[in-house]
Amino acid sequence: MPEQSNDYRVVVFGAGGVGKSSLVLRFVKGTFKESYIPTIEDTYRQVISCDKSICTLQITDTTGSHQFPAMQRLSISKGHAFILVFSITSRQSLEELKPIYEQICQIKGDVESIPIMLVGNKSDENQNREVESSDGEAMAKKWKCAFMETSAKLNHNVKELFQELLNLEKRRTVSLQIDGKKSKQQKRKEKLKGKCVVM
């Protein structure tokens, strides 16, 4: 199958139960389910703007277990950007991201030019917090990547997470905002630009 250059592939990694699928489904479909169903691997597509044309944001939601190392390697080699998810209620889930990050480094080489987001999900469960925001920030600094806390349940920072990830892409301009579809506010701002209003 030929490589499609108009696809932008984002791969979501993390331990089982940290909310990878919840984040992806909240972003793509705007839904949230309380029940936990383990994922083997799912791919979702969303149309985005890329270098002033339209392309497909392909989000691969990977398995939380380490049973499929070959699938994991393949996802990394095909991915353009990575979201590493842990739960703020589980220090173990943050630890489990280390070998995945190391594997991304091995396969991709120079990770500084690759968009990577470290994500502390379940920020709505603050009372059960095991990982402080400062710990997440310190890890992100060490890994030279961006950090954000989200809650798929409350839809907190979900769209922002994907937008921020796309903002990190330096090789091309990628955005969730499709140029042809400007919001009413943007249109109004442009209409008012350069006009004087006498009060």
N, C-alpha and C positions, 0 to 999 in steps of 0.2 A: 504494500500500500504506500503510495507516495506521501511524503511529509507535507502536511498542509500548513503553509506559512501563516495563513490567516486565523489559525487557532492559537489561543494563548492558554497554555496548560498550567493549572494550579493544582498542586498535590497537597492534600491535608493528611498529616500524620499525627499520631498520639496514641496513648495507651487506651485499652478498652474502657468505655464508660465515661470518658472525659467530655463527651458532647460534640464530637466531630460532626457526626451526621446531623445533630440538632442545629449546629451552626450553619451547615451547608443548606439544609432544608429551610431554615428560617430565612436565609438569604435568597435562595432560588424561588421558594414557593410561599414564603411568609407564614409557614405553619410551625407548630411546636407540639411534639408528643411527649407525654410524661413517661411512657413505657420505653424500656431499653431493648432494642433488638440488635444483636451484634452484626456488623457489616463484614462481608467478605471484600467486596470492592464495588463501588457504584460510581458512575460518572454522570455529572449533570452539566447541562449547557445553558449558557446565558449569553445573549447578544450584547456586545459592548463596542465602544468606539476604539479604534486602534489605528494610529497614524492617519487620522482624519478619514479613515474608511471604517466599515463595520466588520468586526470579526467575532469569533465565538470564544467566549470564556469557557474553557472546559475544566470543570472542577472534579478531581478524582478524590473520592472519599475512601481512604484505605482501611484495611482491617486493623483492629487494635491489638491483635495478637501477633506473635512473631512466627507463626506457622508457615508463612509464605515468603521466605527471603528472596526468592527469584522475582516474585511480583513486586516486592519492595524495590529491588534494584532497577527493574524495568520502569517503574513509576518515577524513580529519581532521574534516570537517564533521559526520559521523555519530558520531564517537567521543566517549565520555565520559571516557576516561582513556588515557594513552599510555605505552608502554614503549619507550625508545630504547636499542637494544642496540649495543654495540661489542665487539670482541674485545680483550682485554688484550694480545694478541700483535700488534696492528696499530694504530699511531697513526693511520694513514690512515682506518681505520674510525670512529674518534672524530671526525675532521675531517668525514667525510661526513654526520654527524648534524646539523651546524650549519644547512645550508639547510632540513632537515626541521623542526628546532626553530623556525627563523624563520617557516616556513610555518604551523606550528601557531599561533604568535603572531599572524600576519596573519589567519588564519581565525577563531580563537577569541577574539581580543581579549585580555582579562585572563587570563593563564595562571596567575596566582597561585591562582586558585580551582579550577584543573583539576589532577587528580592526574597527575603525570608522574614516571616513574622512569627515571633514567639507569642503565644496567646494563652492567657490565664482565663479559662472559662469558668462559669458558675459563680460569677461575682455577686449573684443574688443570695448565695449561701454564706455570707460573711461570718455568721456565727460559728460555722464549722471550718473556718479558714486554717489551713496548715502552711500555706505559702504566702508570705507577705508580698505586697506589690514591689517593695524594694529588692526582694530576692529575685523576682522575675526580671526587674530592670538590670540587676547585676549580671544575671545569666545572659541577657540579651547583649549587654555591653561586651561580655567575654566572647560571645559568638558573633559580634559585629552585625547584629540584626536589630530589627525594630521590635517593640514590645507593646502589648495592649491587653487590657482586661475586658472580657465580654460576658454577657449573659444571653444565651440563646433563648432562655425562658422568657426574659423580660424584653427581648429584642434590643438589648443595650450594646451599642458599638458594633453591631453585626455588619451593617452596610459600610460603616466607617472602616472596619477591618479590611474588607475587600478593596475599598477605594484606596486606603493607605498602602496596601500591598501593590496595587497597580501604580501608585505614585512612585514607588521605589524602583520601578523598571526604568532603567536609563537608556536602553538601546532603542526603545520606540515609545511613542506616546500612547498610553493605554488609559482609558477612562470608562467609568460606569455610565457617564453622561454621554448619550449618543448625540453628536453634534446637531443632527437634523431636528432633534426634539428639545427645544429650549423650554425651560420652565416659564410660566407666565411672568414671574418676577424678573427673570433675565431679560425677557422680551421688553418688559416695561422699562427696565433700566436702560436698555439700548435705545429705546424710543426717546427717553428723556435726555440722553447724552447730548451735550452741546446745545441744549435749548435753555434760554434764560426764562426765568419765571419772575414776573413783577408782582410783588405782594401789595 
